[in-house]
Amino acid sequence: MEFGLGFPCMNLYPPTLQPWEAKATSAELVAIARKAEAVGFDYLSVSDHIVMSAEMNEAMGARWCEAVTALAFLAGATQRIRLYNSVLVLPYRDPLLVAKQFSTLDMMSGGRAILGVGIGHLEKEFEVLGVSHADRAAIADEYLLAIDALWSQDAPSFEGRFAAFADIVFEPKPARVPVWIGGNSAAAIARAARSGDGWVPWKITTDELPALLDSLHRQPGYDDRPFDVVMPMTIIQREEGTQRVLGETVIPDGRDEWLAAVDANHRAGATVTSVNLGHASSVEEYLDKLDAFGSEVISQYR
């Protein structure tokens, strides 16, 4: 089992928001990143929205820092820990730019980048950015192929409905940037099997995961390559899309609850646990929790 830390302060998502996050300083962000690295976390993750619709502001919060910029900042503050966006809404961005950003991040961080990809869901965000919400899955599938061409071909070329290029060169090329695919739909599972090095389901339970993994393993394109499955430790009971509250958000707290959640993920077939450490009243308390999680949980899986 590996462990990723959902990096605080980058977004102020109400179900998991802690009172100190809105005013955290850049020096405190560096301290958190370095503490997470020191106690054994495998990666830091940052989520992605470019704008938030006014009607969703209360449910989702207005602050969503730009993911690639945030990862570059965290790369400069650390030495070993990997850097992951969970997940980048790929249809919003030109695939050549995404390929360049992540190959550059990978080069400058010493091979630590992970590209997480989703198709997005907020219709207003698509509207404001001038991207077709209806075509978002087709756009993402095509962009993944375009990015692969840029990273793998000496003379990259691609011809598609949404992207096309030829007669170019592209450097730097990453040694290997894993691509993790987010989403729960049948199409997302097929996309992960076909194009991914990992799958990031969202808001499913450990009871539901084994059957979905069986489905993934039967998909065309899935083989015996290394493949990660990322499950959260926190249970957020909100309806996808509308964010309607379905129940109380459950954030495990303390050694016994942490170990129980990680063990449940492990038994269900996950290879990575995404960690949210709530219930801290200050940065200092949060840093202490990182220490405790490292010694009481991560060390047990090393």
C-alpha positions as CSV (number, residue, x, y, z in Angstrom):
1,M,0.0,0.0,0.0
2,E,1.2,3.5,-0.9
3,F,-0.1,6.7,0.5
4,G,-1.0,10.0,-1.1
5,L,-1.8,13.2,0.8
6,G,-4.6,15.4,-0.4
7,F,-2.6,18.6,0.0
8,P,-4.5,21.2,2.1
9,C,-5.2,24.8,1.4
10,M,-5.2,24.4,-2.4
11,N,-9.0,24.2,-2.4
12,L,-11.4,25.1,0.3
13,Y,-13.9,22.3,-0.1
14,P,-16.5,22.6,2.6
15,P,-16.9,18.9,3.6
16,T,-13.2,18.6,4.5
17,L,-12.3,22.3,5.2
18,Q,-10.2,23.0,8.3
19,P,-10.3,26.4,10.1
20,W,-6.7,27.3,9.5
21,E,-6.5,26.5,5.7
22,A,-7.7,29.8,4.3
23,K,-4.9,31.8,6.0
24,A,-2.0,29.4,5.6
25,T,1.2,31.0,4.4
26,S,3.5,29.8,1.7
27,A,6.1,29.0,4.4
28,E,3.5,26.8,6.1
29,L,2.7,25.1,2.8
30,V,6.4,24.3,2.4
31,A,6.5,22.9,6.0
32,I,3.6,20.6,5.3
33,A,5.1,19.3,2.0
34,R,8.4,18.6,3.7
35,K,6.8,17.0,6.7
36,A,4.7,14.7,4.4
37,E,7.8,13.7,2.6
38,A,9.8,13.1,5.8
39,V,7.1,10.8,7.4
40,G,6.8,8.6,4.3
41,F,4.0,9.7,2.1
42,D,4.5,8.6,-1.5
43,Y,2.8,11.6,-3.3
44,L,1.1,14.9,-2.8
45,S,-2.1,15.6,-4.7
46,V,-3.9,18.7,-5.9
47,S,-7.4,18.9,-7.3
48,D,-8.6,20.9,-10.3
49,H,-11.2,23.5,-11.2
50,I,-10.5,26.7,-13.1
51,V,-13.7,28.5,-12.2
52,M,-16.6,27.7,-10.0
53,S,-20.2,28.5,-10.9
54,A,-21.9,31.0,-8.5
55,E,-24.6,28.5,-7.7
56,M,-22.1,25.8,-6.6
57,N,-20.0,28.2,-4.6
58,E,-21.5,27.3,-1.2
59,A,-21.3,23.6,-1.9
60,M,-17.8,23.5,-3.4
61,G,-16.0,26.7,-2.4
62,A,-14.5,29.3,-4.6
63,R,-10.8,28.6,-4.1
64,W,-9.3,26.0,-6.4
65,C,-5.7,26.7,-7.1
66,E,-4.3,26.0,-10.5
67,A,-3.1,22.4,-10.3
68,V,0.1,22.4,-12.4
69,T,1.4,25.7,-10.8
70,A,0.8,24.2,-7.4
71,L,2.6,21.0,-8.2
72,A,5.6,23.0,-9.5
73,F,5.7,24.9,-6.2
74,L,5.6,21.6,-4.3
75,A,8.3,20.1,-6.5
76,G,10.6,22.9,-5.6
77,A,9.9,22.4,-1.9
78,T,10.7,18.7,-1.8
79,Q,13.1,16.1,-3.1
80,R,11.6,12.6,-3.2
81,I,7.8,12.7,-3.0
82,R,5.8,12.4,-6.2
83,L,3.5,15.1,-7.5
84,Y,0.0,14.3,-8.7
85,N,-3.1,16.2,-9.8
86,S,-6.3,14.5,-8.7
87,V,-7.6,14.9,-11.3
88,L,-6.8,17.4,-14.1
89,V,-9.9,18.1,-16.2
90,L,-8.3,17.3,-19.5
91,P,-10.9,18.7,-22.0
92,Y,-10.2,22.2,-20.6
93,R,-6.6,22.3,-21.8
94,D,-4.7,22.1,-25.1
95,P,-3.0,18.6,-25.1
96,L,0.3,20.0,-26.4
97,L,0.4,22.3,-23.4
98,V,-0.5,19.6,-20.9
99,A,2.2,17.3,-22.4
100,K,4.7,20.1,-22.2
101,Q,3.8,21.1,-18.6
102,F,4.1,17.5,-17.3
103,S,7.2,16.6,-19.2
104,T,8.8,19.8,-17.8
105,L,7.6,19.1,-14.3
106,D,8.9,15.5,-14.6
107,M,12.3,16.7,-15.8
108,M,12.7,19.4,-13.2
109,S,11.5,17.2,-10.3
110,G,13.7,14.2,-11.2
111,G,10.9,12.0,-12.5
112,R,8.3,12.6,-9.9
113,A,5.2,13.6,-12.0
114,I,1.9,11.7,-12.2
115,L,-0.7,12.9,-14.6
116,G,-4.3,12.4,-13.3
117,V,-7.0,12.8,-15.9
118,G,-10.8,13.2,-15.7
119,I,-13.4,14.5,-18.1
120,G,-15.1,17.0,-15.7
121,H,-18.7,17.5,-14.9
122,L,-19.6,21.2,-14.1
123,E,-21.5,22.5,-17.1
124,K,-21.0,26.1,-16.3
125,E,-17.2,25.7,-16.2
126,F,-17.3,24.2,-19.7
127,E,-19.5,27.0,-20.9
128,V,-17.2,29.7,-19.5
129,L,-14.2,28.1,-21.0
130,G,-15.8,27.5,-24.4
131,V,-15.5,23.7,-24.3
132,S,-18.3,21.4,-25.4
133,H,-19.7,19.6,-22.3
134,A,-21.4,17.0,-24.5
135,D,-18.1,16.1,-26.2
136,R,-16.0,16.0,-23.1
137,A,-15.4,12.2,-23.1
138,A,-14.5,12.2,-26.8
139,I,-12.2,15.2,-26.3
140,A,-10.4,13.5,-23.4
141,D,-9.9,10.2,-25.2
142,E,-8.4,12.0,-28.2
143,Y,-6.2,14.3,-26.1
144,L,-4.8,11.2,-24.3
145,L,-3.7,9.8,-27.7
146,A,-2.2,13.1,-28.7
147,I,-0.2,13.4,-25.4
148,D,1.1,9.8,-25.9
149,A,2.2,10.7,-29.4
150,L,4.1,13.8,-28.1
151,W,5.8,11.8,-25.4
152,S,6.7,8.7,-27.4
153,Q,7.3,9.7,-31.0
154,D,10.6,11.2,-32.3
155,A,8.6,13.2,-34.9
156,P,5.2,13.5,-33.3
157,S,2.1,13.7,-35.5
158,F,-1.6,13.3,-34.8
159,E,-4.7,13.9,-36.7
160,G,-8.0,14.0,-34.9
161,R,-11.3,15.9,-34.6
162,F,-10.2,18.0,-31.7
163,A,-6.4,18.1,-32.1
164,A,-4.0,17.8,-34.9
165,F,-0.2,18.4,-35.4
166,A,2.6,17.4,-37.7
167,D,6.1,18.4,-38.7
168,I,7.1,19.3,-35.2
169,V,9.6,18.2,-32.6
170,F,8.8,18.1,-28.9
171,E,11.3,18.2,-26.0
172,P,11.8,17.4,-23.2
173,K,10.3,13.9,-23.3
174,P,9.6,12.4,-19.9
175,A,11.2,9.1,-19.0
176,R,7.8,7.9,-17.8
177,V,4.9,9.8,-16.4
178,P,2.2,7.5,-15.1
179,V,-1.3,8.4,-16.2
180,W,-4.1,7.7,-13.7
181,I,-7.7,7.9,-15.0
182,G,-10.5,9.2,-12.8
183,G,-14.2,8.4,-12.8
184,N,-16.7,5.7,-12.0
185,S,-18.6,5.3,-15.3
186,A,-18.3,2.3,-17.6
187,A,-16.6,4.6,-20.0
188,A,-14.1,5.8,-17.4
189,I,-13.3,2.2,-16.5
190,A,-12.7,1.3,-20.1
191,R,-10.6,4.4,-20.5
192,A,-8.4,3.4,-17.5
193,A,-7.9,-0.1,-18.9
194,R,-7.1,1.2,-22.4
195,S,-5.0,4.3,-21.7
196,G,-4.1,4.4,-18.0
197,D,-1.5,3.2,-15.6
198,G,-4.0,3.5,-12.8
199,W,-7.6,4.1,-11.9
200,V,-9.0,6.7,-9.5
201,P,-12.7,5.9,-8.6
202,W,-14.7,8.6,-6.8
203,K,-17.3,8.2,-4.1
204,I,-17.5,4.4,-4.2
205,T,-17.3,2.1,-1.2
206,T,-14.8,-0.7,-0.5
207,D,-17.8,-3.1,-0.9
208,E,-18.4,-1.8,-4.4
209,L,-14.7,-1.8,-5.5
210,P,-14.1,-5.6,-6.1
211,A,-16.9,-5.9,-8.7
212,L,-15.7,-2.8,-10.5
213,L,-12.1,-4.1,-10.6
214,D,-13.4,-7.3,-12.1
215,S,-15.0,-5.3,-14.8
216,L,-11.8,-3.3,-15.4
217,H,-9.7,-6.4,-15.7
218,R,-12.1,-7.7,-18.4
219,Q,-11.8,-4.6,-20.5
220,P,-10.0,-4.6,-23.9
221,G,-6.5,-3.1,-23.5
222,Y,-6.0,-4.2,-19.9
223,D,-2.9,-6.3,-19.4
224,D,-0.4,-7.2,-16.8
225,R,1.4,-3.9,-16.8
226,P,1.9,-2.2,-13.3
227,F,-1.5,-0.7,-12.5
228,D,-2.5,1.3,-9.4
229,V,-6.0,1.6,-7.9
230,V,-6.4,4.7,-5.7
231,M,-9.1,4.7,-3.0
232,P,-9.8,7.5,-0.5
233,M,-9.7,7.2,3.3
234,T,-12.5,9.8,3.7
235,I,-16.1,9.1,2.9
236,I,-17.8,12.1,1.3
237,Q,-21.5,11.5,1.1
238,R,-22.5,14.0,-1.5
239,E,-24.3,13.5,-4.8
240,E,-22.1,13.7,-7.8
241,G,-22.7,16.8,-9.9
242,T,-25.3,18.5,-7.6
243,Q,-23.2,18.1,-4.4
244,R,-26.5,17.5,-2.6
245,V,-25.7,16.3,0.9
246,L,-26.6,12.6,1.3
247,G,-25.0,12.0,4.7
248,E,-22.2,13.1,7.0
249,T,-18.7,13.3,5.7
250,V,-16.6,10.7,7.6
251,I,-12.9,11.5,8.1
252,P,-11.1,8.8,10.1
253,D,-9.2,10.1,13.0
254,G,-6.6,8.4,15.2
255,R,-4.6,5.2,14.8
256,D,-7.4,2.7,15.0
257,E,-9.7,4.4,12.5
258,W,-6.8,5.1,10.2
259,L,-5.7,1.5,10.2
260,A,-9.2,0.2,9.7
261,A,-9.8,2.4,6.7
262,V,-6.5,1.5,5.1
263,D,-7.0,-2.2,5.7
264,A,-10.5,-2.0,4.1
265,N,-8.9,-0.4,1.0
266,H,-6.2,-3.0,0.9
267,R,-8.6,-5.9,1.2
268,A,-10.9,-4.5,-1.5
269,G,-8.0,-4.3,-4.0
270,A,-6.6,-0.8,-3.8
271,T,-2.9,-0.2,-4.1
272,V,-2.9,3.4,-3.0
273,T,-4.8,5.2,-0.2
274,S,-5.6,8.9,-0.6
275,V,-5.4,10.5,2.8
276,N,-7.3,13.5,4.1
277,L,-6.2,14.5,7.6
278,G,-9.1,16.6,9.0
279,H,-9.9,17.5,12.6
280,A,-6.9,19.8,13.1
281,S,-7.4,23.3,14.6
282,S,-4.1,24.7,13.5
283,V,-1.1,24.1,11.2
284,E,0.9,22.9,14.2
285,E,-1.7,20.3,15.0
286,Y,-1.9,19.3,11.4
287,L,1.9,18.7,11.3
288,D,1.6,16.6,14.5
289,K,-1.1,14.5,12.8
290,L,1.2,14.0,9.8
291,D,3.9,12.7,12.2
292,A,1.4,10.4,13.9
293,F,0.1,9.0,10.6
294,G,3.6,8.3,9.4
295,S,4.6,6.4,12.6
296,E,1.3,4.7,13.2
297,V,0.1,3.8,9.7
298,I,2.7,4.3,6.9
299,S,5.4,2.5,8.9
300,Q,3.1,-0.6,9.2
301,Y,3.0,-0.9,5.5
302,R,6.7,-0.6,4.8
